[in-house]
Amino acid sequence: MRDFLKSFRAGLNEYYQAPYRAAFKRASREEDDLFHLLVASEMLGIPNPVSFYTLELMPLLYEDFHAWHTRMGLERSPLDGISCC
């Protein structure tokens, strides 16, 4: 009985969450894009009052930088120091 209830609960979760999965994924991607913009804003020429704190996060974003700038519509890397293409 316990296994049935556990599988029934998992099925209900899947049923109610499935229609919103794409919207949640899109919202998460948009938040990540904004975060990338905030971290790289000083190098892009946008004044950033917290650049001292976000500069140390830049090495963590190198892996996803190519995907980010292509999603933003930039064919090449806008930064001189990062050549990912």
TASULQUI-V478168 format. One line per field, one symbol per residue. psi: psi as a letter, one per 30 degrees, with the letter a starting at -180 (. if undefined). A space follows every 50 residues. Layout:
psi->???
This chain:
psi->eeeeeeeeeeeeeeeffeffeeeeeeeeeeeeeeeeeeegeeffgkkjfg feefeffefffeegeeeefeefgkelkfkefjjf.
